Amino acid sequence: MTVIAASVEKSQITRSITATGSVVAWREIPVSSEAGGLAVTEIAVDEGDVVAKGQILARLSQELTIAGISKQRAAIDELRASLAIARSDAARAHSVSSGVISAQTIEQRETLVKTMEAKLEAAHAQLDEVEARHRQTIIAAPAAGTIASRSVAIGQVIQTGAETFRLIQDNRIEVDARVLESDQLAAAAGQSATIFGPNGKSEQGIVRIVSPIVDPKTRLGTVRIALSGDTHLKPGMFARVEIAVESKLALTVPLKALVWREAKAHVFKVSRDNLVALTEVGIGRGATDNVEVLRGLNAGDRIVTQGAGLLNDGDVVNVKTAFVKGGAVR
């Protein structure tokens, strides 16, 4: 029988843990209104728009605040005029000859000056307050990112603290993966991960953080995996992840080289005279196309990689030689 045989070499093998989870935003910022009882007059962005820090998202009605500013500025002008008159009266009282104006009158005029100065200072503080309320009619982005949701409409009267937008800060997306408690011990920040989205496409990510706690009810821990900025995944999507937790050099053979006898793994070793010998092997962790061999083989041994299922111990075969590297036949 003609078979394909290959020499076995050591290759890099990676141990991975698998988990499932959801795609989430790295940080979602609720953008609320500090002003209340005002109607929305303009909406400058919509869901999916990318915004910069400080960019205007919406405007509220400004008629009341503008009128309040004008009123307060007029009051300040009036107080300034009154203060000027009070200072002039006090100055005249001090300039006249002693005895013409009583000390009590002079003191009253000096007190009036101080009172008017205090009122003017209070009026300036009230103007600052009105101008601050006016600035609150503009809703701006607190950070750069993407608008995830919008919850206001033109003409809507909003209340203080009501959420108007939700922002994905810096457009950073990650996978909130749930792993078994035993696997969580092997996960660490900085490990590479492969993420498979709902359409089956894969992309690479990096473990950002491993949660320090495990849910006592589900016995699952959380691993957060940061995705690249050009990811096609969206928050809320389901994702499956494979986290590479260990990489080492080990002896590997193709999965198709294995034959099973009495529930034990074997391979057919090929001798120099083309005799095959059924050899039990101990296997470890496997990958897609190959499996780690813990015992039973040495580097350089020739094994049957195709046609092993039809052989018996001691058969003579016609060998076509291939080369095994990294667990793959070449």
C-alpha positions as CSV (number, residue, x, y, z in Angstrom):
1,M,0.0,0.0,0.0
2,T,1.3,3.5,-0.8
3,V,1.2,5.9,2.1
4,I,2.6,9.4,2.8
5,A,5.1,9.6,5.6
6,A,6.9,12.6,7.1
7,S,9.6,13.3,9.6
8,V,8.5,14.8,12.9
9,E,10.0,18.1,14.2
10,K,9.4,20.4,17.1
11,S,7.2,23.4,16.4
12,Q,5.7,26.3,18.2
13,I,2.3,25.4,19.8
14,T,-0.1,27.8,21.4
15,R,-2.5,27.0,24.2
16,S,-5.7,29.0,24.0
17,I,-8.8,29.5,26.2
18,T,-12.1,30.2,24.6
19,A,-14.9,32.4,25.8
20,T,-18.0,34.2,24.6
21,G,-19.2,37.7,25.4
22,S,-20.6,40.9,24.0
23,V,-19.0,43.8,22.2
24,V,-19.2,46.9,24.4
25,A,-17.9,50.4,24.5
26,W,-14.7,51.0,26.5
27,R,-16.4,53.9,28.2
28,E,-19.9,55.3,27.5
29,I,-20.5,58.9,28.7
30,P,-24.1,60.0,29.2
31,V,-24.3,63.7,28.2
32,S,-27.0,65.5,30.2
33,S,-28.4,69.0,30.3
34,E,-27.5,71.3,33.2
35,A,-30.4,73.6,32.3
36,G,-34.0,72.7,32.8
37,G,-37.4,73.8,31.5
38,L,-36.0,74.9,28.1
39,A,-36.9,73.7,24.7
40,V,-34.5,72.2,22.2
41,T,-34.0,74.6,19.3
42,E,-31.2,72.9,17.4
43,I,-29.6,69.4,17.1
44,A,-26.2,69.5,15.5
45,V,-25.3,65.7,15.5
46,D,-27.0,62.4,15.1
47,E,-26.2,58.8,16.0
48,G,-23.0,57.5,14.5
49,D,-21.4,60.9,14.1
50,V,-17.8,61.4,15.3
51,V,-17.3,64.5,17.4
52,A,-14.4,66.3,19.0
53,K,-14.2,67.4,22.6
54,G,-16.2,70.7,23.1
55,Q,-18.1,70.3,19.8
56,I,-21.7,71.6,20.0
57,L,-24.2,68.8,20.1
58,A,-27.5,70.7,20.6
59,R,-28.8,74.1,21.6
60,L,-31.6,75.1,24.0
61,S,-33.9,78.1,23.8
62,Q,-31.8,81.2,24.8
63,E,-34.5,83.9,24.9
64,L,-34.9,83.9,28.7
65,T,-31.2,83.8,29.4
66,I,-30.4,86.6,26.9
67,A,-33.2,88.8,28.5
68,G,-31.8,88.0,31.9
69,I,-28.3,89.1,30.9
70,S,-29.6,92.4,29.4
71,K,-31.6,93.1,32.6
72,Q,-28.7,92.4,34.8
73,R,-26.3,94.6,32.8
74,A,-28.8,97.5,33.0
75,A,-29.0,97.0,36.8
76,I,-25.2,97.2,37.0
77,D,-25.2,100.4,35.0
78,E,-27.7,101.9,37.4
79,L,-25.7,100.9,40.4
80,R,-22.5,102.3,38.9
81,A,-24.3,105.7,38.5
82,S,-25.6,105.6,42.0
83,L,-22.1,104.7,43.3
84,A,-20.6,107.6,41.4
85,I,-23.1,110.0,43.0
86,A,-22.4,108.5,46.5
87,R,-18.7,108.9,46.0
88,S,-19.1,112.5,44.8
89,D,-21.3,113.4,47.9
90,A,-18.7,111.8,50.2
91,A,-15.9,113.7,48.6
92,R,-17.8,117.0,48.9
93,A,-18.5,116.3,52.5
94,H,-14.8,115.9,53.2
95,S,-13.8,119.1,51.3
96,V,-16.0,121.6,53.2
97,S,-14.8,123.4,56.3
98,S,-15.0,121.7,59.6
99,G,-18.3,122.3,61.4
100,V,-20.4,123.0,58.3
101,I,-21.4,119.4,57.9
102,S,-21.7,117.2,60.9
103,A,-19.5,114.1,61.5
104,Q,-22.7,112.0,61.4
105,T,-23.5,113.2,57.9
106,I,-20.0,112.5,56.7
107,E,-20.2,109.0,58.1
108,Q,-23.6,108.3,56.5
109,R,-22.2,109.3,53.1
110,E,-19.2,107.1,53.5
111,T,-21.4,104.2,54.6
112,L,-23.6,104.8,51.5
113,V,-20.5,104.5,49.3
114,K,-19.6,101.2,50.9
115,T,-23.2,99.9,50.5
116,M,-23.3,100.8,46.8
117,E,-20.0,99.1,46.2
118,A,-21.3,96.0,47.9
119,K,-24.5,96.1,45.8
120,L,-22.4,96.5,42.6
121,E,-20.3,93.6,43.5
122,A,-23.4,91.4,44.1
123,A,-24.8,92.6,40.8
124,H,-21.7,91.4,39.0
125,A,-21.9,88.0,40.7
126,Q,-25.6,87.8,39.6
127,L,-24.5,88.6,36.0
128,D,-21.9,85.8,36.2
129,E,-24.7,83.4,37.3
130,V,-27.0,84.5,34.5
131,E,-24.2,84.1,31.9
132,A,-23.4,80.7,33.3
133,R,-27.1,79.7,32.8
134,H,-26.8,81.1,29.3
135,R,-23.8,78.9,28.5
136,Q,-25.7,75.8,29.8
137,T,-28.2,76.3,26.9
138,I,-25.4,74.9,24.7
139,I,-24.8,71.1,25.1
140,A,-21.3,70.2,24.1
141,A,-19.3,67.0,23.9
142,P,-17.3,66.4,27.1
143,A,-14.8,64.2,25.2
144,A,-14.0,63.1,21.7
145,G,-15.8,60.0,20.5
146,T,-18.8,58.7,18.6
147,I,-22.5,59.5,19.3
148,A,-24.0,56.1,20.3
149,S,-27.5,57.4,20.9
150,R,-29.7,60.5,20.8
151,S,-32.7,60.9,23.1
152,V,-33.9,64.4,22.3
153,A,-35.9,66.0,19.5
154,I,-36.5,69.6,18.3
155,G,-39.1,71.3,20.5
156,Q,-38.7,68.9,23.4
157,V,-38.6,70.6,26.8
158,I,-35.9,68.9,28.8
159,Q,-35.4,68.8,32.6
160,T,-32.2,69.3,34.5
161,G,-30.0,66.2,34.4
162,A,-32.0,64.5,31.6
163,E,-29.8,62.5,29.3
164,T,-29.6,63.9,25.8
165,F,-26.9,61.9,24.1
166,R,-24.7,58.9,24.9
167,L,-21.0,59.1,23.7
168,I,-18.5,56.3,23.1
169,Q,-15.3,57.9,24.4
170,D,-12.4,57.9,21.9
171,N,-14.3,55.4,19.7
172,R,-12.7,52.6,21.7
173,I,-14.5,49.2,21.5
174,E,-13.8,46.1,23.4
175,V,-15.2,42.6,24.1
176,D,-16.5,41.9,27.5
177,A,-15.8,38.1,27.5
178,R,-16.9,35.6,30.2
179,V,-14.4,32.9,30.9
180,L,-14.4,29.9,33.3
181,E,-12.9,30.5,36.6
182,S,-10.1,27.9,35.9
183,D,-9.2,29.6,32.6
184,Q,-9.3,33.1,34.2
185,L,-6.2,32.1,36.2
186,A,-4.2,31.8,33.0
187,A,-5.4,35.0,31.4
188,A,-3.3,38.2,31.8
189,A,-3.2,41.7,30.4
190,G,-1.2,42.0,27.2
191,Q,-2.1,38.5,25.8
192,S,-3.2,38.4,22.2
193,A,-6.7,37.2,21.3
194,T,-8.6,36.3,18.2
195,I,-12.2,37.6,18.1
196,F,-14.9,36.1,15.9
197,G,-17.9,38.2,15.2
198,P,-21.5,37.1,14.3
199,N,-20.5,36.9,10.6
200,G,-17.6,34.6,11.3
201,K,-14.9,37.0,10.4
202,S,-11.9,37.2,12.7
203,E,-9.8,40.0,14.0
204,Q,-7.1,40.5,16.5
205,G,-7.3,42.1,19.9
206,I,-5.3,42.5,23.1
207,V,-6.4,41.6,26.6
208,R,-6.7,44.9,28.4
209,I,-7.7,43.9,31.8
210,V,-8.7,40.7,33.7
211,S,-11.4,41.2,36.4
212,P,-10.2,40.6,39.9
213,I,-13.4,38.9,40.9
214,V,-15.5,35.9,39.8
215,D,-19.3,35.7,39.8
216,P,-20.1,33.3,42.7
217,K,-23.3,32.2,41.0
218,T,-22.1,31.5,37.5
219,R,-18.4,30.8,38.3
220,L,-17.5,33.0,35.4
221,G,-14.9,35.8,35.3
222,T,-14.6,38.8,33.0
223,V,-11.8,39.4,30.6
224,R,-11.9,42.7,28.6
225,I,-10.2,42.6,25.2
226,A,-9.4,45.8,23.4
227,L,-10.1,45.9,19.7
228,S,-8.4,48.0,17.0
229,G,-9.8,51.3,15.9
230,D,-10.9,49.9,12.5
231,T,-12.9,47.0,13.9
232,H,-16.1,46.1,12.1
233,L,-17.8,45.0,15.3
234,K,-20.5,47.1,16.9
235,P,-21.5,47.4,20.6
236,G,-24.1,44.9,21.5
237,M,-22.9,42.2,19.1
238,F,-22.1,38.7,20.2
239,A,-18.5,37.6,19.9
240,R,-16.5,34.5,20.5
241,V,-12.8,34.8,21.5
242,E,-9.7,32.7,21.7
243,I,-7.1,34.0,24.0
244,A,-3.5,32.8,23.5
245,V,-2.3,32.2,27.1
246,E,0.8,30.1,26.5
247,S,3.2,29.4,23.6
248,K,6.0,26.8,23.7
249,L,8.2,24.6,21.5
250,A,6.8,21.1,21.4
251,L,6.7,18.0,19.3
252,T,3.6,17.9,17.2
253,V,2.0,15.6,14.6
254,P,-0.9,16.1,12.3
255,L,-4.3,15.1,13.7
256,K,-4.9,12.9,10.7
257,A,-1.8,10.8,11.5
258,L,-3.5,9.5,14.7
259,V,-5.3,6.2,14.8
260,W,-7.2,5.0,17.8
261,R,-7.0,1.5,19.3
262,E,-8.8,0.7,22.5
263,A,-9.5,4.4,23.1
264,K,-5.8,5.2,23.0
265,A,-3.9,7.3,20.4
266,H,-1.4,5.6,18.2
267,V,0.7,6.4,15.1
268,F,2.4,4.2,12.6
269,K,6.2,4.7,12.7
270,V,8.0,3.8,9.5
271,S,11.3,1.9,9.7
272,R,14.1,2.1,7.2
273,D,12.9,-1.0,5.5
274,N,9.4,0.4,5.1
275,L,7.8,-1.7,7.8
276,V,5.2,0.1,9.9
277,A,4.9,-0.3,13.7
278,L,1.9,0.7,15.6
279,T,3.1,3.0,18.4
280,E,1.1,4.3,21.3
281,V,1.6,8.0,21.9
282,G,0.6,10.4,24.7
283,I,-1.0,13.5,23.4
284,G,-1.5,16.9,24.9
285,R,-3.3,20.0,23.7
286,G,-4.3,20.3,20.1
287,A,-4.8,23.0,17.6
288,T,-6.8,23.1,14.4
289,D,-4.5,20.8,12.4
290,N,-2.0,19.3,14.8
291,V,-1.6,18.0,18.3
292,E,1.2,18.0,20.8
293,V,2.9,14.7,21.5
294,L,4.0,14.1,25.1
295,R,5.6,10.7,24.7
296,G,6.1,7.8,22.3
297,L,7.9,9.8,19.5
298,N,11.2,11.6,19.1
299,A,12.2,14.4,16.7
300,G,13.2,12.9,13.4
301,D,10.9,9.8,13.6
302,R,9.1,9.0,10.4
303,I,5.3,8.5,10.7
304,V,2.5,7.8,8.3
305,T,0.5,11.0,7.8
306,Q,-1.9,9.8,5.2
307,G,-3.4,6.3,4.8
308,A,-2.8,5.3,8.4
309,G,-6.4,4.2,9.0
310,L,-6.0,1.2,6.6
311,L,-2.8,-0.2,8.0
312,N,-2.0,-2.9,10.5
313,D,1.1,-3.4,12.6
314,G,3.9,-4.9,10.6
315,D,2.6,-4.0,7.2
316,V,5.1,-3.2,4.4
317,V,4.3,0.0,2.6
318,N,5.4,2.0,-0.4
319,V,6.4,5.4,1.1
320,K,6.1,8.8,-0.4
321,T,8.0,11.2,1.9
322,A,6.7,14.5,3.0
323,F,8.1,16.9,5.6
324,V,6.3,17.9,8.8
325,K,6.9,21.5,10.0
326,G,4.8,23.3,12.5
327,G,2.4,20.3,12.5
328,A,1.6,20.6,8.8
329,V,2.7,18.2,6.1
330,R,4.8,19.8,3.3
